[in-house]
């Protein structure tokens, strides 16, 4: 469960005071006003330099670079590598992260950090164990996931309590910190609560079958945004589907905030059952809905529950997995009690301002890096 931050949230993230350069195909961000110090090489499974260019144009929230912008503003020199897929011994195991070996050895010094945005690395931690790589390794984990060569890491960042517990089991001698996550609050405008429909968006482990059954029970107006709806499901005429093309261009963030969240009565985060807490899917969806001051209805499953119990903190309603009647009842509750729904939405925004914001996340991230 989250602990309120002692640092106040900073109201905005500016990209104007950063310098851009390249090194062996890697984007490097550094401060215009502060001398550069420690270097961080960031790699994730999505985004990469393309995310930075979208952020500069206002097309993507800055927190999708996981604190890299804020670190650069603080005086770090941050290299952003091209996205890296999750390792699979069956699907192209080489070169995978081995392609970063040369740039990491050349650009990163012994006290610098290779920062992986998820459980992506395989060959580089092995090379670290073999003393063929000199920098620190830090990976970010969401839940009770496997982390390749966990004991070779200098540190592990956990987004949830379940992730922190798993990391300490995998690597009892490695520094572990539970940081949660956070949005860039400046990206999310304030709209008057004028509910028209419920909104379901997301792309991973969503339980559309349960939502379909609940939609027939409630006949509430629902809008669903998804690039990969499963075939064969039927929907009542009260449900509008937006399926688009790829996962990245179904709906732009500008459209999502101004055309959907602005008119939403609540955000639906309906997930498939995950009793072993192997994932924390829905985290991004949750904190962005909270930042938009919208109440949430969330399936009580996976590692996300241990991070934020929306019913207990008052920003939404938890429902059991695979239960369309419970989902329908929650929808009816918020639909017939707009004042309660609005208050839940305000509570969610307050939680983002006090804890689930990118500035608090980076403040703790910097302190963790300093301790390596």
N, C-alpha and C positions, 0 to 999 in steps of 0.2 A: 504494500500500500504506500501511496506517496507521502512524503514529508514536506510541508510547506517550506518554500525557499526563504533564505534570509536576504537574498539579493532582490531588489525590485526589478520588475521587467523594464527593458528598454523599449521605447515605443516603436522604433523602426529599424530596419536594416538598409543601409545605404551601400550601393555598389560604386558610387562615383569616385570615392577616394581610394580605389584599388588600382594597382598597376597590373597589366597582363603581359606575359611573355610566354615563350615556349621552350621546351627542352626535350629533344628526342621524341617529338610528337605529343608531349605532355603539356597541358595548360598549367601555368604557374601564376598564382595570385599573390600579391604582396602589397603592403601599405604604402601610400604616397607620402605619409607624414611620419611614420615610425621606422626606425632602423630594423632591418630584418634579422631575426634571430633563429630560433629552432625551425627546422624543416619538417613538414608532414606530407607524406605521399598518400593520397586518399584514393581508394578504389572501391567501387560498389557494383551491384548487379544491374543498375539502371542509371540513366542520366549522364554521368561523366561530363566532359566539357560542354556537351549540348545542353545540359541542364543549366549551366552558367549563362549561356547565351539566351536561353528562354527567361531566366530570372532577370537579366538586364532589361529585357523588353517588357517585363511585367506579366509574362505568360505563365509563370510557375512560382509557387511560394518559395522563398529563399530557404526555408528549413529543409527542403528536399536535398540540399547539399550537406546536411548533417553537421552544421556548425563550421564548415570550411570558410565561409565568407567572414564570419565573426572572428575566427582564429586569425585570418589574414589581417583584419582590421586591428587586431591586438599586437601585431608585429611578427607573427609566424609567416614563414614562406610556405605556401600551400601548393603542392602539385596535385592536379586532378587527372587521373589516368582514365583511359577509355574503359567502359563497363566490362566487367568480367562475369562470366556465367558461373553458376554453382558447379563445383567439381563433380565429375562422374567418371568412374573408371571405365564405364562402358561407352560413353559418348565423348570422344576426342579428349582423352586425359592429357595429351601433350599438344601444344606447349602449355596451355592453360596459364596459370600465374607464373610459370617459368619465364614467360616473355617479359616479365617485369624485373627479372634478376639483374640484367645489365644496368638499367636505369637506376634501380634501387642501390646497387653497389657504388655507382658513380656519383649519384646526386645526394644520397642520404649519408650522413656522418654517423659515428657510433651512438651519439645521443639523440639522433633524429628518430622519427617514428613512421612506420608504415601502418596506416590506419585503414582497416578493412570494414566496410559498412555492413557486412554480414558474415556468415560462415563460408567464405569463398576460397580462402587460401589453402593450398595443399603442398606444393613443392617448395615454396619459400620457407615455411616453418621447418620443413625437413632440412633444408640447406642451413638454416640457422642452427639447428642441432648439430650439424656437421661442421659448424664454424666457417661456413662458406658465405655467410652474410653477417653484417656487423650491426645493423640498426635494431631498434626496438620494434616489436610486433604488438599491435593491439587489434583485436577483433570485437565486433559488436554482435551480441546474440539476443534473440527475441524471446526465446522460450526454452523448453527442455530439448535442445537440438544437439546434434553431434558437432564437435569442433575439431577438425583435423589437427593432430599434433598440438593439442591444447597446452600441454606442459612446456612447449617451446615459446609460448607467448610471454611478453613482458607484462601484459595486462589484458583483462577482458571486461568489456562494458556490457552490462545487462540492462535491457529495457524493462524487465519485469522481475518480481521476486523469484518466480520459477526459473528464469534464466540465470539469476545470480546463484541460486541453490545448485543448479546443474553445473555451472562453471566451477564452483568450489569443489564439486565431486570430481569433475574431470581433471582439474588442475589445482590441487590443494595448496601448492606453493606459489601460485601466480596471484598477483594483485587483482582483485575483482571489485567493481563498483556498480551499484544499482543506480542508474541515472534517469530511468523513464525516458520521455521525449518531450517535444514542445513545438508549438507553431510560431511563426513570425506573425505577431498580432497585427502589425501594420498592413498586412496583405488583405485582411478580412474586414470588409465594411460593415457598418451597423445599419440594419434595416428594421423598420417597424414590424412588429409581429402581426402579420395579416395572413393567416393560414388559408391555403387553398387545397393542398394535397400533401400526402406523405411521400417522402423521397427515399428511394433505395438506390445506392450506387456502390461500386466496388467491383473487384475482378477476381478475388481469390477465395475459395472455400465458402462461397455464399450458398445458402440453402433456399433455392428458388422453389423447390417443391413445397416446402412448408409455407412459404409466402403465397404461393398460388392457391393453396387450400384456404388460407386465412383470408385472402382477397375475396373469395366466393362467400365466406361467412359474413364479412363486414360490409361489403359493397362500398367501402370507402374509396375515395379517389386516390390513386397511387401512381407515381411515376417511377419507372425503373430505367436506370442507365447502366448498360453492361455491353461489352463487346463480345461476350461469349455466353449468352443464355443457352442452357441445355435444350436440345430439341425435344419435342413431344409434349411439352407442358401446355395446358390451356389456361386462359386468363379471362376474367369477366370484362365486360365493356368499360368498367370503371378504372381499368389499368391501362396506362399508356407506356409503351415500350420504346426505348431509344437504344438501338443496338449498334448503329454506325459501322465503322470499319475496325481499325486496329485499336488496341487498348489505349493508345496515347492520343487518338484524335476523335474518339466518339463524341465528346463534348469538351470544349475548351474550358479552362479554369474560369475565364471571364463569364462564359455562359453558365457554368455550374453555379457560381456565386450569385449572379444577377438575375438569371432566369429560373433557377431551381431553388437554391437555398433561400433566396429572398421571399419566395412564395410558399415555402414548405412549412407544414405544421410540426413536423418531426422528421428525424432521420432514422431510417430502419437499417440496422446492422444485424441481419439474420444469417447466422453462421451454422455450418455443419458441426456436428458434435465432435469434441476433441477432449475426451476425459483424461488423457495422459499429458495434456498441456504441451504438446509438441509444436504449437505455433501460437502467435499472438496476432493473427490476422484481424483486421478491422481497426488497428491502433490509429493509423493515419486518418481513416474515415471518422473515427470517434473524436479525436481532438480537433479536427477541422470543423466538424458539426458543432462542437462546443464553442469554438472560436466564433462561429456564426450565430451564436445565441439560440440554437435550436435544441429542443429536448431530444433525447435518443431512446430508442427501444433496441436493446442489445441482447443477443443470446448469451446466456450465462454458461460459457464453456471456454476451454482453452486457457492460456496463460494471462490473457487480458483481464480476467476477473480479479486475479490477485493484485493487479496493478491499480485498477480503478473499479470499485463496486458502484455503478451508477445509481442504483437504488438507495444505497446507504448514504451517499454524499448528496443526493437530491437533484441530480441533473438528468435523470431518466428512469427507465423501468427495465429491469432484467426479466427475461422470460426463459423457461427451460428449453433445451434443444429439441427440435423435432415435434413441437407441440403447436399446431396451427390455431387451436382454440385459445391457448394462452396468448398467442400473438394477436389474435383478433380482439380479445378482451383488452389488451394493452392499447391497441389502436383506438378502440371505442372510448377508453378512459381519457386519452388525450384529446380525442376529437370532440368529446362532449364537455370537457373542462379546459377551455382555452386559457383561462387565467392561470391554472395550475401548470399547463404546458409552457406558457410564457415564463413563469417563475423558474421552472426547471432549466429553460434555455439561458436565463440570466445567471443561474447558478453555475452552469457549465462555463460560461464566459469568465466568471469570477475565478474559477479554478484554473483556467488558462492564464489569467493575469497573475495569479499567485504562484503557480507552479508549472503548468504545462505550456511553457513558452520557450523559445529557442535561446533566449538570453540567459535564462537560468540554467538550461542544459549546457551551454558553452562555458559558463562560469564554473560549473562542476567538472566539465570535461578538461578545461585548462588546469584546474587544481589536480586532477588525476594524472595528466601528462607530466606536471611538475614533480609528481611523487615517484615517477618511474626511475 
